[in-house]
Amino acid sequence: MKYGTLYLIPVTLGDENIAALLPTSLPPDVIKIAQNLEHFVVESEKSARQFLSAIKTAKPVRELTLSLLNEHTLDKDITALLAPLLKGQDVGLMSDAGCPGVADPGAKLVALAHQKNIKVVPFVGPSSILLSLMASGLNGQQFTFLGYLPVDKQARNMKLKEIEKRSQAHNETQIFIETPYRNQHMLEAILNSCNANTLVCFASQVSLPDELIVTKRISEWKQSALPDLHKKPTVFLLLS
């Protein structure tokens, strides 16, 4: 039997007024394919239903099959998510925001699909990480995405000094994120831990109406009005 195809479906970076964001976020061909899929693996049902309702799927959303894959999913349970694909049915993989498989638990399903020789097709869509790097003016030839830094204040400050040294040694942009309600703590930690000449970009609410992407040296940030990043999805970029 021929296996189905695993389509990696990007979604908008904001979950409010999705319909208004779609024209600038996803190509029409991507939306068309997503509209006609009946099986999805999603990070959360709520955000997936909002997106699928906004793109007006061929079948009512309530009739679609949504299977969960998130940070709480056990590795032993991921194999079962391949069942429709092994039966020849196509499946769409979606993250809560942006591109699936990038800083996203969906990567584990993609890895299993490759092991089973299931075709994987990625689609163009918004990635806050890539868009932030593009707009930062920092080195886009050499960069590292670090995910989340330590929560503990002392460990976080030590990590910032460590990645600043790495950036300086390799001329490499360091990219990381934080839980939105801790963004202001991260901002303060960066200003207090990094050298005056280090370039830092705060990229907040990327692709949304209140988007803010600004790059300055630490010395300049300390003399400027600081952005309010509280509870706003933000990407932090650093180049020393």
Backbone as JSON, one array per atom type, in Angstrom:
{
  "sequence": "MKYGTLYLIPVTLGDENIAALLPTSLPPDVIKIAQNLEHFVVESEKSARQFLSAIKTAKPVRELTLSLLNEHTLDKDITALLAPLLKGQDVGLMSDAGCPGVADPGAKLVALAHQKNIKVVPFVGPSSILLSLMASGLNGQQFTFLGYLPVDKQARNMKLKEIEKRSQAHNETQIFIETPYRNQHMLEAILNSCNANTLVCFASQVSLPDELIVTKRISEWKQSALPDLHKKPTVFLLLS",
  "N": [[0.85, -1.21, 0.0], [0.48, 2.22, -0.77], [1.96, 4.81, 1.08], [0.63, 7.63, 2.91], [1.16, 11.22, 2.71], [3.09, 13.33, 4.76], [2.33, 16.48, 5.53], [3.79, 19.54, 6.32], [2.38, 22.04, 7.87], [2.46, 25.44, 8.06], [1.36, 27.94, 10.39], [-0.34, 31.01, 11.28], [1.37, 33.55, 13.23], [-0.01, 34.74, 15.22], [-2.96, 34.29, 17.2], [-5.24, 35.74, 17.08], [-7.67, 37.28, 15.06], [-7.1, 35.75, 12.75], [-7.88, 35.37, 10.08], [-7.39, 37.85, 8.88], [-4.66, 37.91, 8.93], [-3.84, 35.9, 7.26], [-3.5, 36.46, 4.37], [-0.95, 37.65, 4.19], [0.65, 35.84, 5.37], [0.56, 33.11, 4.55], [1.0, 31.26, 1.5], [-1.47, 30.97, -1.12], [-1.65, 28.36, -2.23], [-0.75, 26.71, -0.19], [-2.69, 27.06, 1.76], [-4.85, 25.99, 0.38], [-4.21, 23.23, 0.21], [-4.17, 22.58, 2.94], [-6.84, 23.05, 3.53], [-8.11, 20.86, 2.45], [-7.29, 18.61, 3.77], [-7.93, 15.89, 6.05], [-6.95, 14.78, 8.32], [-5.05, 15.68, 11.11], [-2.13, 16.44, 13.01], [-1.58, 18.05, 15.93], [-0.44, 20.77, 18.06], [-2.03, 21.92, 20.02], [-5.5, 21.54, 20.54], [-7.28, 23.7, 20.65], [-6.0, 26.01, 19.46], [-5.53, 24.92, 16.96], [-8.12, 24.42, 15.98], [-9.06, 27.03, 15.79], [-7.43, 28.06, 13.75], [-8.03, 26.3, 11.6], [-10.73, 26.77, 11.28], [-10.61, 29.4, 10.43], [-9.41, 29.18, 7.9], [-11.34, 27.92, 6.52], [-12.04, 25.01, 6.07], [-12.64, 22.19, 3.86], [-14.27, 20.16, 4.88], [-16.43, 20.31, 7.74], [-14.93, 21.58, 10.72], [-15.41, 20.1, 13.01], [-15.64, 17.54, 12.07], [-13.15, 16.74, 11.39], [-10.11, 14.92, 12.06], [-8.2, 15.36, 14.85], [-5.16, 14.93, 16.3], [-3.15, 14.95, 19.21], [0.11, 16.28, 19.73], [2.4, 17.27, 21.82], [4.46, 18.94, 24.32], [3.96, 17.26, 26.41], [3.48, 14.78, 25.4], [4.29, 11.38, 25.37], [7.23, 9.69, 24.24], [6.8, 7.04, 23.44], [4.22, 7.07, 22.57], [4.1, 8.43, 20.23], [4.47, 7.03, 17.84], [1.98, 5.92, 17.23], [0.67, 8.01, 16.05], [1.28, 7.93, 13.43], [-0.47, 6.29, 12.17], [-2.7, 6.97, 10.3], [-1.18, 7.77, 8.07], [0.23, 5.45, 7.42], [-1.83, 4.02, 6.45], [-2.28, 5.13, 4.06], [-3.35, 7.67, 4.03], [-3.25, 11.23, 3.87], [-1.64, 13.56, 6.07], [-1.69, 16.5, 8.06], [0.69, 18.37, 9.77], [0.8, 20.56, 12.46], [2.02, 23.37, 14.27], [1.59, 25.34, 17.3], [2.14, 27.93, 16.64], [3.54, 29.49, 13.82], [6.09, 27.68, 12.06], [5.92, 24.15, 11.86], [7.96, 21.75, 13.59], [10.16, 23.34, 14.01], [11.75, 24.45, 16.74], [9.82, 23.0, 18.11], [7.67, 20.35, 19.17], [6.79, 18.72, 17.11], [8.86, 17.86, 15.51], [9.68, 15.35, 16.28], [7.77, 13.59, 15.26], [8.18, 13.97, 12.54], [10.75, 12.9, 12.3], [10.22, 10.18, 12.83], [8.58, 9.64, 10.65], [10.4, 9.74, 8.54], [11.91, 7.51, 9.17], [10.13, 5.52, 8.55], [9.97, 5.73, 5.86], [8.1, 7.55, 4.89], [6.78, 10.11, 2.93], [7.74, 13.47, 3.4], [6.61, 16.75, 3.35], [7.49, 20.03, 3.43], [6.08, 23.3, 3.93], [6.04, 26.74, 2.88], [5.99, 29.37, 5.22], [5.35, 31.6, 8.04], [8.1, 32.06, 10.24], [9.04, 32.9, 13.36], [11.61, 32.94, 14.3], [13.33, 32.94, 12.02], [12.34, 35.21, 10.64], [12.89, 37.19, 12.52], [15.69, 37.11, 12.6], [16.25, 37.87, 9.96], [15.35, 40.52, 10.0], [16.91, 41.71, 11.89], [19.46, 42.62, 11.25], [21.74, 41.46, 12.08], [24.38, 38.93, 12.01], [23.6, 36.82, 9.47], [24.81, 34.73, 8.28], [26.17, 33.06, 9.99], [24.8, 31.54, 12.68], [23.16, 30.6, 15.77], [20.52, 28.81, 17.21], [19.24, 28.74, 20.38], [17.08, 28.02, 21.88], [15.38, 27.92, 24.97], [16.82, 29.75, 27.67], [18.41, 29.13, 30.9], [16.16, 29.19, 33.74], [16.76, 29.9, 36.35], [18.18, 32.69, 37.96], [20.98, 33.19, 38.41], [22.17, 31.14, 36.91], [21.16, 31.79, 34.41], [22.36, 34.31, 33.92], [25.03, 33.52, 33.8], [24.92, 31.9, 31.55], [24.29, 33.78, 29.59], [26.66, 35.29, 29.53], [28.35, 33.32, 28.63], [27.34, 32.71, 26.03], [27.7, 35.14, 24.86], [30.47, 35.33, 24.74], [30.95, 33.22, 22.99], [29.71, 34.21, 20.71], [31.33, 36.4, 20.14], [33.78, 35.14, 19.66], [33.28, 33.62, 17.37], [31.96, 35.25, 15.6], [29.15, 35.01, 15.55], [25.68, 35.02, 15.45], [23.56, 34.82, 18.24], [20.6, 33.28, 19.11], [17.64, 33.26, 20.99], [14.81, 32.36, 23.09], [12.11, 33.16, 25.37], [9.76, 32.34, 27.97], [6.81, 34.15, 27.57], [5.79, 35.66, 29.86], [8.04, 36.06, 31.32], [9.66, 37.72, 29.94], [10.48, 40.42, 30.48], [12.23, 40.08, 32.59], [14.24, 38.7, 31.3], [15.09, 40.65, 29.49], [16.15, 42.58, 31.27], [18.19, 41.05, 32.39], [19.88, 40.66, 30.21], [20.74, 43.3, 29.68], [22.13, 43.8, 32.01], [24.12, 41.89, 32.06], [25.62, 41.76, 29.71], [28.23, 43.06, 27.53], [29.02, 46.53, 26.82], [29.31, 47.07, 24.05], [28.02, 45.05, 22.76], [25.64, 43.93, 20.41], [22.15, 43.87, 20.5], [19.03, 42.52, 19.65], [15.61, 42.99, 20.0], [12.86, 41.26, 19.13], [9.62, 41.43, 18.82], [6.23, 40.23, 18.86], [6.22, 39.39, 16.17], [5.33, 39.81, 12.81], [2.79, 40.61, 13.42], [0.22, 43.18, 13.94], [1.2, 44.95, 15.94], [3.93, 44.68, 15.82], [7.36, 44.78, 16.84], [10.64, 45.37, 16.15], [13.81, 45.91, 16.98], [17.2, 46.84, 16.91], [20.03, 47.47, 18.84], [23.1, 48.61, 20.39], [24.2, 47.5, 23.63], [24.96, 49.66, 25.24], [23.51, 51.69, 24.02], [20.88, 50.81, 24.39], [20.68, 51.12, 27.13], [20.4, 53.78, 27.37], [18.03, 54.34, 26.28], [14.41, 54.34, 25.97], [12.96, 51.47, 27.19], [11.5, 48.61, 25.58], [8.17, 47.34, 26.13], [7.84, 44.14, 26.83], [6.32, 42.33, 28.09], [4.47, 39.42, 28.37], [4.37, 39.19, 25.61], [5.05, 37.41, 22.75], [8.43, 36.95, 22.03], [11.55, 37.19, 20.34], [14.93, 36.93, 21.09], [18.0, 38.29, 20.09], [21.51, 38.23, 19.75], [24.69, 39.67, 19.21], [28.05, 39.78, 19.55]],
  "CA": [[0.0, 0.0, 0.0], [1.21, 3.48, -0.8], [1.77, 5.61, 2.28], [0.21, 9.02, 2.75], [2.2, 12.25, 2.81], [3.04, 14.2, 5.94], [2.49, 17.87, 5.14], [4.13, 20.42, 7.43], [1.53, 23.19, 7.6], [2.7, 26.6, 8.92], [0.18, 28.72, 10.78], [-0.01, 32.4, 11.61], [2.07, 33.72, 14.5], [-0.97, 35.25, 16.2], [-4.21, 33.53, 17.16], [-6.36, 36.65, 17.0], [-7.92, 37.8, 13.71], [-6.29, 34.92, 11.85], [-8.28, 35.59, 8.68], [-6.74, 39.06, 8.39], [-3.22, 37.65, 8.81], [-3.57, 34.85, 6.27], [-2.97, 36.89, 3.06], [0.48, 37.99, 4.25], [1.36, 34.8, 6.11], [0.63, 31.82, 3.86], [0.64, 31.25, 0.09], [-2.78, 30.36, -1.38], [-1.55, 26.91, -2.48], [-0.6, 26.05, 1.11], [-4.02, 27.1, 2.37], [-5.71, 25.05, -0.35], [-3.9, 21.86, 0.63], [-4.62, 22.43, 4.32], [-8.3, 23.03, 3.52], [-8.63, 19.58, 1.98], [-6.83, 17.5, 4.61], [-8.91, 15.44, 7.04], [-6.23, 14.31, 9.5], [-4.03, 16.63, 11.56], [-1.44, 16.28, 14.29], [-1.52, 19.45, 16.35], [0.14, 21.01, 19.37], [-3.18, 22.09, 20.9], [-6.74, 21.5, 19.76], [-7.91, 25.02, 20.6], [-5.38, 26.85, 18.43], [-5.71, 24.27, 15.66], [-9.5, 24.65, 15.54], [-9.16, 28.44, 15.4], [-6.79, 28.21, 12.45], [-8.76, 25.55, 10.58], [-11.99, 27.49, 11.05], [-10.3, 30.62, 9.68], [-9.1, 28.9, 6.49], [-12.56, 27.36, 5.95], [-11.76, 23.66, 5.57], [-13.7, 21.6, 3.01], [-15.18, 19.5, 5.82], [-16.55, 21.05, 9.01], [-13.81, 21.29, 11.62], [-15.81, 19.07, 13.98], [-15.53, 16.23, 11.43], [-11.74, 16.45, 11.15], [-9.42, 14.18, 13.11], [-7.09, 16.11, 15.42], [-4.39, 14.17, 17.29], [-2.25, 15.84, 19.93], [1.53, 16.04, 19.93], [2.95, 18.44, 22.49], [5.56, 18.66, 25.24], [3.55, 16.23, 27.36], [3.33, 13.5, 24.7], [5.38, 10.43, 25.61], [7.86, 9.2, 23.0], [6.22, 5.75, 23.05], [2.89, 7.3, 22.01], [4.18, 9.18, 18.97], [4.35, 6.1, 16.71], [0.57, 5.74, 16.9], [0.21, 9.15, 15.24], [1.56, 7.62, 12.02], [-1.46, 5.32, 11.68], [-3.37, 7.35, 9.03], [-0.18, 7.8, 7.0], [0.53, 4.07, 7.04], [-3.02, 3.52, 5.74], [-2.37, 5.83, 2.78], [-4.05, 8.96, 4.17], [-2.37, 12.37, 4.11], [-1.77, 14.17, 7.4], [-1.08, 17.82, 8.23], [1.31, 18.62, 11.08], [0.75, 22.0, 12.76], [2.47, 23.89, 15.55], [0.7, 26.38, 17.82], [2.45, 29.19, 15.95], [4.67, 29.42, 12.91], [6.42, 26.48, 11.3], [6.08, 22.93, 12.66], [9.27, 21.12, 13.56], [11.19, 24.31, 14.38], [11.48, 24.74, 18.15], [8.46, 22.47, 18.17], [7.71, 18.89, 19.37], [6.47, 18.01, 15.89], [10.07, 17.31, 14.89], [9.78, 13.91, 16.59], [6.93, 12.88, 14.31], [8.87, 14.04, 11.25], [11.85, 11.93, 12.36], [9.63, 8.84, 12.69], [8.1, 9.5, 9.28], [11.56, 9.41, 7.71], [12.29, 6.12, 9.47], [9.16, 4.64, 7.89], [9.97, 6.08, 4.43], [6.93, 8.34, 4.58], [7.17, 11.37, 2.32], [7.53, 14.67, 4.21], [6.6, 17.94, 2.49], [7.39, 21.28, 4.19], [5.53, 24.43, 3.19], [6.49, 28.08, 3.24], [5.13, 30.08, 6.15], [6.1, 32.46, 8.96], [8.9, 31.55, 11.34], [9.47, 34.07, 14.13], [13.07, 32.89, 14.43], [13.94, 33.38, 10.77], [11.94, 36.59, 10.36], [13.64, 38.06, 13.44], [17.08, 37.17, 12.13], [16.26, 38.67, 8.73], [15.11, 41.93, 10.28], [17.79, 42.2, 12.96], [20.7, 43.21, 10.75], [22.87, 40.73, 12.65], [25.0, 37.99, 11.08], [22.73, 35.75, 9.01], [25.64, 33.67, 7.7], [26.5, 32.15, 11.09], [23.92, 31.8, 13.82], [22.76, 29.45, 16.57], [19.28, 28.95, 17.97], [19.5, 28.09, 21.66], [15.86, 27.69, 22.61], [15.21, 28.64, 26.23], [17.95, 29.82, 28.58], [18.0, 28.7, 32.25], [15.23, 30.05, 34.48], [17.46, 30.41, 37.52], [18.8, 33.97, 37.65], [22.44, 33.08, 38.34], [22.5, 30.29, 35.77], [20.83, 32.55, 33.2], [23.4, 35.32, 33.72], [26.24, 32.8, 33.38], [24.7, 31.45, 30.18], [24.4, 34.96, 28.73], [28.08, 35.61, 29.37], [28.93, 32.24, 27.83], [26.98, 32.83, 24.61], [28.32, 36.38, 24.38], [31.86, 34.97, 24.4], [30.9, 32.4, 21.78], [29.37, 35.11, 19.61], [32.52, 37.2, 19.83], [34.84, 34.26, 19.13], [32.93, 33.04, 16.07], [31.13, 36.21, 14.86], [27.96, 34.2, 15.37], [24.47, 35.53, 16.1], [22.94, 33.91, 19.19], [19.16, 33.5, 19.1], [16.97, 32.49, 22.05], [13.46, 32.8, 23.42], [11.75, 33.06, 26.78], [8.33, 32.32, 28.23], [6.43, 35.56, 27.48], [5.62, 36.41, 31.11], [9.37, 36.31, 31.91], [10.44, 38.5, 28.98], [11.11, 41.6, 31.06], [13.37, 39.6, 33.38], [15.3, 38.39, 30.35], [15.58, 41.93, 28.99], [16.99, 43.16, 32.32], [19.38, 40.22, 32.53], [20.76, 40.95, 29.07], [21.33, 44.63, 29.87], [23.03, 43.78, 33.16], [25.16, 40.87, 31.93], [26.4, 41.83, 28.47], [29.16, 44.18, 27.35], [28.44, 47.74, 26.26], [29.32, 47.09, 22.59], [27.25, 43.92, 22.22], [24.39, 44.26, 19.73], [21.01, 43.06, 20.92], [17.78, 42.8, 18.96], [14.37, 42.49, 20.58], [11.88, 41.09, 18.05], [8.4, 41.11, 19.55], [4.99, 40.2, 18.09], [6.66, 39.37, 14.77], [4.32, 39.68, 11.75], [1.49, 41.08, 13.91], [0.06, 44.63, 13.78], [2.02, 45.69, 16.89], [5.3, 44.17, 15.71], [8.47, 45.66, 17.21], [11.95, 44.76, 15.93], [14.79, 46.99, 17.13], [18.56, 46.4, 17.25], [20.93, 48.5, 19.36], [24.14, 48.15, 21.31], [23.79, 47.54, 25.03], [25.13, 51.03, 25.72], [22.39, 52.48, 23.48], [19.66, 50.38, 25.05], [20.65, 51.65, 28.5], [20.06, 55.2, 27.29], [16.77, 54.44, 25.54], [13.21, 53.8, 26.59], [12.95, 50.04, 26.92], [10.19, 48.13, 25.12], [7.37, 46.51, 27.03], [7.78, 42.82, 26.22], [5.6, 41.44, 29.0], [3.45, 38.55, 27.78], [4.38, 39.31, 24.16], [6.05, 36.49, 22.17], [9.61, 37.73, 21.67], [12.79, 36.51, 20.03], [16.09, 37.72, 21.49], [19.16, 38.02, 19.25], [22.7, 38.86, 20.34], [25.93, 39.55, 18.44], [29.1, 40.51, 20.23]],
  "C": [[0.88, 1.25, 0.0], [0.91, 4.29, 0.45], [1.25, 7.01, 1.93], [1.4, 9.96, 2.88], [2.0, 13.07, 4.08], [3.35, 15.62, 5.5], [2.77, 18.72, 6.39], [3.47, 21.77, 7.15], [1.87, 24.34, 8.54], [1.38, 27.27, 9.26], [0.62, 30.14, 11.1], [0.66, 32.47, 12.98], [1.17, 34.31, 15.58], [-2.27, 34.48, 16.08], [-5.45, 34.42, 17.19], [-6.46, 37.21, 15.57], [-7.07, 37.08, 12.67], [-6.61, 35.21, 10.38], [-7.59, 36.81, 8.08], [-5.25, 38.84, 8.17], [-2.88, 36.7, 7.67], [-2.97, 35.37, 4.96], [-1.48, 37.21, 3.06], [1.29, 36.9, 4.92], [1.57, 33.52, 5.32], [0.26, 31.96, 2.38], [-0.71, 30.56, -0.12], [-2.72, 28.85, -1.58], [-1.42, 26.13, -1.18], [-1.96, 25.97, 1.8], [-4.94, 26.08, 1.7], [-5.46, 23.61, 0.06], [-4.4, 21.62, 2.04], [-6.15, 22.32, 4.38], [-8.86, 21.63, 3.22], [-8.1, 18.37, 2.75], [-7.91, 17.15, 5.63], [-8.27, 14.99, 8.34], [-5.12, 15.31, 9.85], [-3.41, 16.14, 12.87], [-1.11, 17.69, 14.74], [-0.95, 19.57, 17.76], [-0.95, 21.27, 20.42], [-4.44, 22.16, 20.06], [-7.35, 22.89, 19.61], [-7.32, 25.88, 19.49], [-5.56, 26.25, 17.05], [-7.11, 24.52, 15.11], [-9.7, 26.11, 15.09], [-8.6, 28.65, 14.0], [-7.6, 27.54, 11.35], [-10.11, 26.19, 10.28], [-11.75, 28.72, 10.18], [-10.02, 30.34, 8.21], [-10.28, 28.23, 5.78], [-12.27, 26.01, 5.27], [-12.95, 23.1, 4.79], [-14.74, 20.88, 3.86], [-15.31, 20.37, 7.06], [-15.45, 20.63, 9.97], [-14.17, 20.17, 12.59], [-15.69, 17.66, 13.4], [-14.09, 15.85, 11.13], [-11.16, 15.68, 12.33], [-8.21, 14.98, 13.57], [-6.43, 15.27, 16.5], [-3.36, 15.08, 17.92], [-0.81, 15.34, 19.94], [2.12, 17.31, 20.53], [4.04, 18.02, 23.48], [5.23, 17.57, 26.24], [3.41, 14.85, 26.72], [4.54, 12.61, 24.94], [5.92, 9.92, 24.28], [7.19, 7.91, 22.51], [4.85, 5.91, 22.4], [2.93, 7.97, 20.64], [3.99, 8.26, 17.76], [2.91, 5.93, 16.26], [0.03, 6.85, 16.01], [0.46, 8.93, 13.76], [0.47, 6.77, 11.38], [-2.16, 5.75, 10.39], [-2.4, 7.32, 7.85], [0.12, 6.4, 6.5], [-0.64, 3.42, 6.29], [-3.22, 4.25, 4.4], [-3.06, 7.17, 2.83], [-3.05, 10.07, 4.48], [-2.68, 13.0, 5.48], [-1.08, 15.53, 7.4], [-0.54, 17.96, 9.65], [1.35, 20.12, 11.32], [1.27, 22.29, 14.16], [1.42, 24.87, 16.08], [0.89, 27.7, 17.09], [3.64, 28.96, 15.02], [4.83, 28.06, 12.25], [6.59, 25.26, 12.19], [7.49, 22.35, 12.52], [10.41, 22.03, 13.92], [10.89, 24.8, 15.79], [10.1, 24.23, 18.52], [8.53, 20.95, 18.33], [7.37, 18.08, 18.13], [7.66, 17.39, 15.19], [10.19, 15.81, 15.14], [8.93, 13.08, 15.64], [7.58, 12.86, 12.93], [10.01, 13.02, 11.2], [11.34, 10.5, 12.18], [9.14, 8.6, 11.27], [9.25, 9.13, 8.34], [11.98, 7.96, 7.93], [11.38, 5.12, 8.75], [9.06, 4.89, 6.38], [8.68, 6.76, 3.98], [7.38, 9.69, 4.02], [6.79, 12.55, 3.21], [7.63, 15.89, 3.31], [6.45, 19.19, 3.36], [6.85, 22.4, 3.31], [6.05, 25.75, 3.74], [5.47, 28.73, 4.17], [5.97, 30.87, 7.14], [6.85, 31.69, 10.03], [9.43, 32.75, 12.11], [10.98, 34.12, 14.24], [13.74, 33.44, 13.18], [13.6, 34.83, 10.45], [12.69, 37.57, 11.25], [15.08, 38.21, 13.0], [17.18, 38.03, 10.88], [16.19, 40.16, 9.03], [16.07, 42.54, 11.27], [19.01, 42.96, 12.45], [21.93, 42.52, 11.32], [23.33, 39.65, 11.67], [24.05, 36.85, 10.72], [23.47, 34.62, 8.34], [25.99, 32.61, 8.75], [25.61, 32.49, 12.28], [23.56, 30.48, 14.51], [21.45, 29.75, 17.28], [19.4, 28.1, 19.23], [18.24, 27.66, 22.4], [15.73, 28.55, 23.85], [16.5, 28.63, 27.03], [17.48, 29.39, 29.97], [17.07, 29.7, 32.93], [15.91, 30.68, 35.69], [18.29, 31.64, 37.16], [20.31, 33.85, 37.48], [22.86, 32.25, 37.13], [22.24, 31.0, 34.45], [21.91, 33.58, 32.89], [24.7, 34.69, 33.24], [26.11, 32.35, 31.92], [24.81, 32.63, 29.21], [25.85, 35.35, 28.49], [28.77, 34.58, 28.48], [28.61, 32.42, 26.35], [27.52, 34.14, 24.02], [29.76, 36.12, 23.96], [31.9, 34.14, 23.12], [30.62, 33.27, 20.56], [30.59, 35.9, 19.17], [33.61, 36.36, 19.17], [34.56, 33.81, 17.71], [32.15, 34.0, 15.16], [29.79, 35.57, 14.52], [26.78, 34.8, 16.14], [23.88, 34.44, 17.01], [21.46, 34.26, 19.3], [18.52, 32.65, 20.19], [15.61, 33.1, 22.34], [13.22, 32.64, 24.92], [10.23, 32.93, 26.88], [7.85, 33.76, 28.33], [6.29, 36.31, 28.8], [6.94, 36.65, 31.84], [10.24, 37.18, 31.0], [11.16, 39.69, 29.6], [12.31, 41.22, 31.92], [14.55, 39.28, 32.46], [15.92, 39.68, 29.82], [16.55, 42.55, 30.01], [18.28, 42.38, 32.49], [20.39, 40.49, 31.42], [21.48, 42.28, 29.28], [22.36, 44.63, 30.99], [24.23, 42.86, 32.98], [26.09, 41.09, 30.74], [27.23, 43.11, 28.38], [28.5, 45.34, 26.6], [28.34, 47.71, 24.73], [28.52, 45.95, 21.95], [25.94, 44.41, 21.6], [23.29, 43.31, 20.19], [19.77, 43.51, 20.15], [16.64, 42.18, 19.76], [13.34, 42.45, 19.45], [10.59, 40.56, 18.68], [7.17, 41.17, 18.64], [5.27, 40.19, 16.59], [5.49, 39.02, 13.84], [2.93, 40.16, 12.18], [1.4, 42.61, 13.82], [0.94, 45.46, 14.73], [3.46, 45.18, 16.95], [6.33, 45.24, 16.12], [9.77, 44.89, 17.02], [12.98, 45.87, 15.94], [16.13, 46.39, 17.56], [19.4, 47.59, 17.69], [22.04, 47.85, 20.17], [23.63, 48.29, 22.75], [23.89, 48.96, 25.58], [23.99, 51.93, 25.24], [21.07, 52.1, 24.15], [19.54, 51.0, 26.44], [20.3, 53.14, 28.52], [18.71, 55.43, 26.62], [15.59, 53.98, 26.41], [13.11, 52.33, 26.2], [11.55, 49.59, 26.48], [9.48, 47.33, 26.2], [7.15, 45.17, 26.34], [6.91, 41.85, 27.02], [4.44, 40.73, 28.29], [3.33, 38.69, 26.26], [5.43, 38.37, 23.6], [7.21, 37.27, 21.58], [10.78, 36.82, 21.36], [13.93, 37.47, 20.39], [17.29, 37.3, 20.63], [20.34, 38.84, 19.75], [23.9, 38.62, 19.44], [26.98, 40.42, 19.09], [30.3, 40.76, 19.33]]
}
